[in-house]
């Protein structure tokens, strides 16, 4: 490099410059002496020139700022010289080409130019041109080759300069090394290069980008590759240069005694590694690979090791993939901290086929004991690029070894390595994000995983990861694949593979993942909840139940809203949908209380609901209103008042459907009003206490008034009357701690109703002359003097006479009334045990013997009596079946025989009558009016008309 000199040139310096081969030639207008000296000097140089094609000759244009150079304040060149358009060539030649005459002439010229007398005697002062600094004459072998090839070395403070295109430079260096003794040239070149980069500033400059000479037109832009990077592309220099760089790398990774800053070392490592990356050709790849791993093992700093490991795929050749992969796996086992860097390197190597499979299986085996924070990188590498030939093995390996997704000792030991629980959740989210990305990119992977889960046999243990993978596939696939996921779920639930324990483990271990795909989970469970198979809907309900209990309020609200939407869109499955909140409110009413306003929106759908669904919905709302009263933080008085107001409006509504719904709602209110807490006393009243003497508390008194209102309002409607008894029996049987005083009072009323309308003494029985012969039958208490009698035949006849428009009046309510009494006296049935063996007033057997000849009126009464008697036997058997365990099964067996006999008689008589519809015993308000429809489409009548 040339340095600018602003001091005056002394004769010695001038002589040195000219003796170095510097010749200045100027155009016309210069002084005579300068012209003569220039002519003599040029002639001398020409005599020693080897020709214009000499490789050592270089021409440059004189820099504009040189023309202003002065010496001791005296201008070297007159002003007229500056104004003219001069062409000044600077020709550099080695000293062996200089002639003595040229040196003498140049010396005379400079002495004349620098003498004061000559400048003073000049008729017109001139500005003399500033001369180019001299080039170093003591170039070593390396510097000479680089200079001839178009590369100017810097001194460390400024970047190196490249005057030619990179490809030309590389070609010129290779050509220069091959001229002569090749091995000696390479050895000398490397010796001088090592000496040059021993100085840190020069080494840094050699590793940094090279500046392109401004006077050179090349296509690489202002900056080009570094010197060492360019030399590495020379095949002759690459092996020794790689060794030199690796030695330097091993030197710089060690701590510096002067400055123990790891950042400085990392800087040098990055610079050295950068020069070795992405080489078009690697002469000795195995040696480079071995040397790099030696450096990694000897590096004391993890950050330095990481830098080198992540760069290995960019340095080694493709032929070394298998060896490099094995070395990286071994390195990861020795240094677990380098696992992320190793995984990154393995991903960038581009493994394929069996080599990739072996690496994947090696990583799968390390998943069980791997640090928690490194699992996402492991799984991402394993799952990406899976070969179809080994996809099942990879999937099964992940299922078994990904213990972080399981519940057990192995999972607990791995979780213990994490700093806190949030780290585990983040790791799980990242892990399954990587799996989801792989599923999105590969339809084959999604299909294989779905088939793999589907073909697992019931005796194989399912894992929580199976549930999550089905959910990911469901969220990431088209409609066809979603149907496949639903089918797998239903199949696994039906064969018992997916159990409630699996749900518990999934929610506990992978709750954060469920939250990530919660919308998809709700959609899937809603479909399963509406499935016709009871086991499938029960599984979905349990899954939602666990999510509701163990997740935050946001997700609980989402569950409630999804259930409401399911009821709105498909009322056919309201029962299954309401099963979940019904279960929750029975156990955790305070938790559901936050969402009761949402649940009450379903009251608008009551007209479209069945009895069971109305009962479920009101049970949910009433459980929240009265079941969470023990929680002092909740004030449910306003909700209770609102519920009572709604029920009272329904009971006073003239619309029969609204009234029926009001009956069911009122009975559920009664259930919760009479329910006592565990702290309250609930003693059974004495049996001798009269109905009027029983004292009820405020809540039970309010419930009793509701019951009286219901019974009085339903007397005019036999269907609602039966419904009242039926639902009241259900409420009493399913109440956990109902007020016993309330139960006693209701029991006395129900027994009085039974005795007043249906029961008489056998001595009071007298057959009436109604054209129908009656007789006491099926009596089991013949040992009693005056046994009681179920006056069934008279009740049926009187109901038939009063109104032909109603087939089922009070008599059809008889089984339900028995159920109410049984539920009220369940603790002690001794007061009603006479009902089991009592006689029944029935038409005489000869009527059934000649049934086909009887009048249709008689046939109808006789068949109604058979149906009611059969139902009576069934209810008494249900009430007193406990006697079998107590050793008194005789009456129960006799009543069972009676049921068989009656059913046989019914089947024989039904075939001899036309247009008969049996009494309806299950009253559902949603099916009101259905009896008339049955009559209209009666098959026997239609057949008879066609025959006519």
Buried (B, 14 or more C-beta within 10 A) or exposed (E): EBEEEEEBBEEEBBBBBBBBBBBBBBEEBBBEEBBBBBEBBBEBBEEBEEEEEEEEBBEEEBBEEBBBBBBEEBBBBBEEBBEEEBEBEBBBBEEEBBBEBBBBBBBBBBEBBBEEEBBEEEEEEBBBBBBBEBBEEEBBBBBBBBBBBBBBBBEBEEBBBBBBBBEBBBBBBBEBBEEEEEEEBBEBBBBBBBEBBEEEEBBBBBBBBBBBBEEEEBEEEEEBBBBBBBBBBBEBBBBBBBBBBBEBBBEBBEEEEEEEEBEBBBBBBBBBBBBBEEBEEBBBBEBBBBBBBEBBEEBEBEEBBBBBBBBBBBBBBEEBBBBBBBBBBEBBEEBEEBBBBBBBBBBEBEBEEEBBBBBBBBBBEBBBEBBBBBBBBBBBBBBBBBBEEBBBBBBEBBBBBBBBBBBEEBBEEBBEEBEEEEBBBBBBBBBBBBBBBBBBEBEEBBBBBBBBBBEBEEEEEBBBBBBBBBBBBBBBBEEEBBEBBBEBBBBBBBEEBBBEEBBBBBBEBBBBBBBBBBEBBBBBBBBBBBBEEEBBBBBBBBBBBBBBEBBEEEBBBBBBEBBBEBBEEEBEBBBBBBBBBBBBBBEBBBBBBBBBEBBBEBBEBBEEBBBBBBBBBBBBBBBBBBBBBEEEEBEBEEBBEBBBEBBBEBBEBEEBBBBBBBBBBBBBBBBBBBBBEEEEEBEEBEEEBEEEEBEBBEBBBBBBEBBEBBBEBBEEBBBBBBBBBBBBBBBBBEBEEBBBBBBBBBBBBBBEBBEEBBBBEBEEBEBEEBEBBBBBBBBBBEEEEEBBBBBBBBBBBBBBEEEEEBBBBBBBBBBBBBBBBBBBBEEEBEEBBEBBBBBBBBBBEEBBEEBEEBEEBBBBBBBBBBBBBBBBBBBBBEBBEEBBEEEEEEBBEBBBEBBEBBBEBBEEBBEBBBEBBBBBBEBBBBBBEEBEEEEEEBEEEEEEEEEE
